[in-house]
Amino acid sequence: MNRPILPHKYFILLLFAGPLLLMLPFQAFCGIATSTPVKKRFHVIVLAENGGHHLAFTQAAKPWLNQLATDSAFSIDYITNTDRIDSTFLSRYQLFLQLDYPPYAWKKKAVDAFEHYISSGKIGWVGLHHATLLGEFDGYPIWQWFSRFMGGIRFTNYIPTFAAGKVQVEDTSHPCMKGIPASFVIAQEEWYTYNKSPRSAVYVLASVDETSYTPASDIKMGDHPVIWTNPHMAARNLYIFMGHSPILFSNTAYTTLLRNAIMWAAQGH
């Protein structure tokens, strides 16, 4: 049988490419991936509300958080109740993100583990909005430890019809405020009021200017912190009041704040 004669151009290609092909690793011919998995910088557990009028915020937050986790090389898991939380469970994580989940109706083992991990600095914490719904709700008593964690406050009222408000940054040098303007507007929020300002018990990073409410509201508390950290706890922690509307994820100041808070709190425990 006569062998086909290779065209001249193919002969030249094989002459030069052949040795290079022999140098390729075996995995390349088998389609086996050779890339090394990216090592995760830290691990985050998110306790998220999965119903009610905060569901839309949760649904907007999850894709944003997932993308941040991919971009920043950390892992993220989600739970929607406290049933699994105990010391063994929390030991897997470096950050606890309380995504609008209220501080009541927690299982006792979850309460005990959370208090221990925050008090001893074994995990960082970022809490949003509903995390300061402190009082007697749905037949549950106020969680006194959590109230002290948040500066000894108790929820008293809110603006149910919503209002825009200007947030004034009080410490521009704090890592959580990096890249954030000295003031920024939140277009739609409920603006909780408490029985007192937490300022005497926490370190305030920002407050809302109640005279900026649009439309104006009589539901005010005077000195009105909305972003703070409790330096008396061993764990790095940050509370961010704003967290009701999904439109917050189109607010660059807000997303920068949340990203900063996650990175700061996760890596300092």
ZATORZA-126347 format. One line per field, with one value per residue (C-alpha): residue in three letters; x, y, z. Coordinates in Angstrom, 2 decimals. Example, Ala and Ser with C-alpha at 12.3 -4.5 7.8 and 13.67 -1.06 7.14 Angstrom:
<nodes>
r: ALA;SER
x: 12.30;13.67
y: -4.50;-1.06
z: 7.80;7.14
</nodes>
This chain:
<nodes>
r: MET;ASN;ARG;PRO;ILE;LEU;PRO;HIS;LYS;TYR;PHE;ILE;LEU;LEU;LEU;PHE;ALA;GLY;PRO;LEU;LEU;LEU;MET;LEU;PRO;PHE;GLN;ALA;PHE;CYS;GLY;ILE;ALA;THR;SER;THR;PRO;VAL;LYS;LYS;ARG;PHE;HIS;VAL;ILE;VAL;LEU;ALA;GLU;ASN;GLY;GLY;HIS;HIS;LEU;ALA;PHE;THR;GLN;ALA;ALA;LYS;PRO;TRP;LEU;ASN;GLN;LEU;ALA;THR;ASP;SER;ALA;PHE;SER;ILE;ASP;TYR;ILE;THR;ASN;THR;ASP;ARG;ILE;ASP;SER;THR;PHE;LEU;SER;ARG;TYR;GLN;LEU;PHE;LEU;GLN;LEU;ASP;TYR;PRO;PRO;TYR;ALA;TRP;LYS;LYS;LYS;ALA;VAL;ASP;ALA;PHE;GLU;HIS;TYR;ILE;SER;SER;GLY;LYS;ILE;GLY;TRP;VAL;GLY;LEU;HIS;HIS;ALA;THR;LEU;LEU;GLY;GLU;PHE;ASP;GLY;TYR;PRO;ILE;TRP;GLN;TRP;PHE;SER;ARG;PHE;MET;GLY;GLY;ILE;ARG;PHE;THR;ASN;TYR;ILE;PRO;THR;PHE;ALA;ALA;GLY;LYS;VAL;GLN;VAL;GLU;ASP;THR;SER;HIS;PRO;CYS;MET;LYS;GLY;ILE;PRO;ALA;SER;PHE;VAL;ILE;ALA;GLN;GLU;GLU;TRP;TYR;THR;TYR;ASN;LYS;SER;PRO;ARG;SER;ALA;VAL;TYR;VAL;LEU;ALA;SER;VAL;ASP;GLU;THR;SER;TYR;THR;PRO;ALA;SER;ASP;ILE;LYS;MET;GLY;ASP;HIS;PRO;VAL;ILE;TRP;THR;ASN;PRO;HIS;MET;ALA;ALA;ARG;ASN;LEU;TYR;ILE;PHE;MET;GLY;HIS;SER;PRO;ILE;LEU;PHE;SER;ASN;THR;ALA;TYR;THR;THR;LEU;LEU;ARG;ASN;ALA;ILE;MET;TRP;ALA;ALA;GLN;GLY;HIS
x: 0.00;1.29;1.57;0.08;2.62;2.24;1.97;5.12;3.57;2.37;5.79;7.40;4.79;5.47;9.21;9.06;6.00;6.76;9.46;7.28;4.37;6.64;7.45;3.78;2.78;0.75;-2.23;-2.57;-3.35;-5.84;-7.77;-6.87;-6.85;-3.44;-4.36;-3.92;-7.10;-7.08;-6.55;-9.38;-8.31;-11.13;-14.57;-17.85;-21.15;-24.20;-27.32;-29.93;-33.63;-35.54;-38.97;-40.99;-40.33;-36.53;-36.55;-35.89;-32.77;-31.51;-32.13;-30.13;-27.37;-26.58;-25.33;-23.39;-21.78;-21.07;-19.27;-17.29;-16.29;-15.06;-13.19;-11.63;-10.86;-12.96;-15.68;-19.25;-22.07;-25.68;-28.13;-31.64;-32.08;-29.88;-30.55;-27.02;-25.10;-22.91;-19.21;-18.20;-20.13;-18.68;-15.13;-15.18;-15.57;-13.71;-16.70;-20.35;-22.49;-25.91;-27.83;-30.99;-31.63;-33.14;-31.61;-34.42;-35.82;-32.28;-31.73;-30.00;-26.91;-26.60;-26.89;-24.23;-21.81;-22.30;-21.73;-18.59;-17.12;-17.72;-16.62;-13.41;-12.57;-12.80;-14.86;-15.50;-19.00;-20.87;-24.53;-27.07;-30.33;-32.68;-29.86;-30.84;-34.51;-34.07;-37.07;-39.94;-41.05;-43.24;-43.38;-39.61;-37.81;-35.06;-31.62;-29.84;-26.31;-26.98;-28.43;-25.20;-23.24;-25.11;-24.54;-27.37;-30.14;-33.75;-35.79;-38.58;-39.84;-39.14;-40.25;-42.66;-43.21;-39.45;-37.29;-34.06;-31.35;-27.80;-25.22;-22.33;-19.05;-17.45;-14.14;-12.83;-9.58;-11.18;-10.47;-14.20;-14.55;-11.79;-12.96;-16.23;-17.15;-17.54;-21.30;-23.56;-27.30;-29.33;-32.36;-34.83;-34.66;-36.80;-34.42;-34.96;-35.01;-33.88;-34.53;-31.15;-28.10;-25.53;-22.68;-21.55;-20.97;-19.72;-17.43;-19.53;-18.25;-21.25;-24.64;-27.67;-28.59;-32.25;-32.82;-32.05;-34.98;-36.95;-39.86;-39.45;-40.44;-41.19;-39.79;-36.36;-33.99;-31.55;-28.04;-28.60;-25.63;-26.09;-22.64;-20.63;-18.26;-18.08;-14.41;-15.17;-15.60;-12.54;-13.91;-13.77;-17.36;-19.32;-23.00;-24.48;-28.06;-28.88;-30.09;-33.76;-34.02;-32.35;-31.57;-28.72;-26.64;-26.68;-25.24;-21.45;-20.87;-22.91;-21.30;-17.84;-18.75;-20.03;-16.98;-14.63;-16.49;-16.31;-12.60;-11.77;-13.84;-12.90;-9.16;-8.81;-10.16
y: 0.00;3.39;5.78;9.22;11.91;14.72;18.14;20.13;22.61;19.80;18.19;21.46;21.85;18.38;18.90;21.88;21.07;17.41;17.94;20.52;18.07;15.51;18.05;18.51;16.77;13.61;15.35;17.71;14.80;13.29;16.49;16.47;19.91;20.81;24.08;24.15;24.94;28.42;28.33;30.08;33.03;32.49;30.95;32.79;31.55;33.66;33.49;34.92;35.64;33.54;35.10;38.15;41.61;41.18;38.31;40.66;41.98;38.44;37.52;40.54;39.98;36.35;36.81;39.89;37.98;34.97;37.16;38.85;35.44;34.38;37.62;37.71;33.99;33.11;30.50;31.21;29.04;29.96;28.88;30.19;29.12;28.45;24.71;23.66;26.30;25.08;25.37;22.61;24.23;27.70;26.33;25.96;29.69;32.95;35.27;35.20;37.41;38.07;39.02;40.69;37.77;38.97;38.32;36.14;32.61;31.18;27.64;27.62;25.81;28.47;31.28;29.71;29.09;32.53;34.34;32.31;32.79;36.55;37.13;35.12;36.43;33.10;34.51;37.91;39.32;41.65;42.31;44.10;45.91;43.41;42.29;45.10;44.18;43.86;43.57;41.17;39.87;36.92;35.75;35.71;37.74;40.22;38.63;40.64;39.64;40.68;43.98;44.67;43.62;46.30;48.97;48.24;49.28;48.26;48.79;51.35;52.49;52.82;54.75;52.30;54.51;54.72;57.79;58.78;59.91;61.24;59.15;61.12;59.27;60.08;58.21;58.29;56.58;53.31;50.41;49.83;53.37;53.16;54.55;55.87;59.58;61.69;61.53;59.50;59.16;56.01;56.33;54.13;52.88;52.27;54.05;52.26;54.24;52.83;53.66;55.42;56.07;53.25;55.76;55.57;51.79;51.37;53.11;54.93;55.11;56.85;58.34;59.47;63.14;63.06;66.54;65.07;62.63;62.84;62.92;64.47;62.34;62.96;59.52;60.56;59.83;62.78;61.29;58.45;56.12;53.68;52.07;51.02;48.49;47.23;47.40;45.62;42.33;40.29;39.60;42.20;43.22;45.79;46.59;48.29;49.43;49.85;46.61;46.59;47.35;45.41;48.74;49.12;46.89;49.63;52.10;52.13;53.60;50.80;47.95;49.36;49.52;45.94;44.63;46.49;45.19;41.58;41.72;43.57;41.45;38.09;38.53;39.96;37.31
z: 0.00;-0.92;2.04;1.55;1.05;3.61;2.12;2.58;5.06;7.37;7.30;8.40;11.18;12.57;12.32;14.67;16.81;17.45;20.08;21.84;22.04;23.68;26.39;27.41;30.66;30.43;32.08;29.13;26.80;29.24;29.85;33.56;35.21;36.61;38.35;42.12;44.07;45.53;49.29;51.10;53.24;55.75;56.12;56.68;58.04;57.16;59.32;56.96;57.20;54.74;54.87;55.78;54.45;54.63;52.14;49.21;50.94;51.54;47.92;46.75;49.30;48.46;44.86;45.95;48.82;46.62;44.10;46.87;48.22;44.77;44.16;47.63;47.98;51.00;51.45;52.47;53.82;54.59;57.28;57.93;61.57;64.59;64.89;63.87;65.78;68.63;69.49;67.07;64.25;64.87;65.05;61.25;60.66;61.15;60.60;61.65;59.41;60.93;57.81;59.17;61.53;64.84;68.29;69.62;69.18;69.05;70.35;73.76;72.48;69.79;72.34;74.57;71.69;70.18;73.47;74.15;70.68;70.62;74.22;73.76;70.29;68.50;65.63;64.05;63.68;61.34;62.03;59.86;60.53;62.22;64.52;66.93;67.14;70.90;73.19;73.82;70.43;69.44;73.05;73.54;76.24;75.45;75.09;77.77;76.73;73.14;74.33;76.23;73.14;71.20;73.84;76.27;73.90;73.44;70.26;70.67;67.25;63.53;60.46;58.81;55.77;55.15;54.64;52.95;55.34;55.30;57.15;58.67;59.11;62.47;62.07;58.51;59.59;60.67;58.26;57.76;56.41;53.82;50.46;51.89;51.62;54.78;54.26;52.03;51.48;52.11;49.84;51.71;55.29;58.37;60.81;64.12;67.35;70.68;74.33;74.40;72.28;72.58;72.29;75.92;75.65;72.06;69.59;67.00;63.42;61.85;62.71;60.75;60.52;61.50;60.05;56.62;56.65;53.43;53.91;57.36;60.34;64.00;64.88;66.14;68.99;68.90;68.92;66.46;65.79;62.91;62.58;65.61;67.15;70.73;71.78;75.06;73.21;72.28;68.81;66.08;65.52;63.53;63.51;60.44;60.94;57.25;55.72;54.80;51.09;48.25;46.54;49.04;46.77;44.13;46.67;46.31;49.76;51.32;49.39;50.14;53.83;53.89;52.03;54.37;57.41;56.28;55.51;58.75;61.12;59.58;59.79;63.26;65.61
</nodes>
